[in-house]
Amino acid sequence: MAIANQRMAGYGFLRELYQDGYFPDRLVDRARAVLVGLCERIEAERPADLAALYVLTHAATEEFNALEAAFEAAGSEIETTAREEIAEDFWAVAAAYGFTEADVEELIAPRDW
């Protein structure tokens, strides 16, 4: 399924991570897929409120948690630069779908990184 939201369809997810050789592109691709999947789920499920949105973002955050081991195995990690970039992208997704009042820390509350 392609992202219908025009703002997100052309959005450069994880741009800084792709520009930094510390983060393997193949793993950033997997992380990007999590964010694209989040957009697709929001479009399919149309959360009615923040609580419903947070259920979706928490599931996506858990997917990022699972990627941490792969980053570590590749000699990388989800560190400060990555954490900030990921959090910004989660907030951009929330805002693009009309949830501008979303709390960025709550969007990614179950994070291990």
GIQUI-V734395 format. One line per field, one symbol per residue. ss: DSSP state (H for helix, E for strand, - for the rest). phi: phi as a letter, one per 30 degrees, with the letter a starting at -180 (. if undefined). psi: psi as a letter, one per 40 degrees, with the letter a starting at -180 (. if undefined). A space follows every 50 residues. Layout:
# GIQUI-V734395
ss->???
phi->???
psi->???
This chain:
# GIQUI-V734395
ss->-----HHHH-----HHHHH-----HHHHHHHHHHHHHHHHHHHHH----H HHHHHHHHHHHHHHHHHHHHHHH------HHHHHHHHHHHHHHHHH---- ---HHHH------
phi->.ddddddddcddeheddddcddcdedddedddddddddedddddchedad edddedddddddddeddedddddcibadceededdddddddddeddcjcd ddcdddeceddcc
psi->hihdhddddehghfddddehedhhddddddddddddddddddddeghdid ddddddddddddddddeddddddefaigadddddddddddddddddeefe eihddddfdeie.
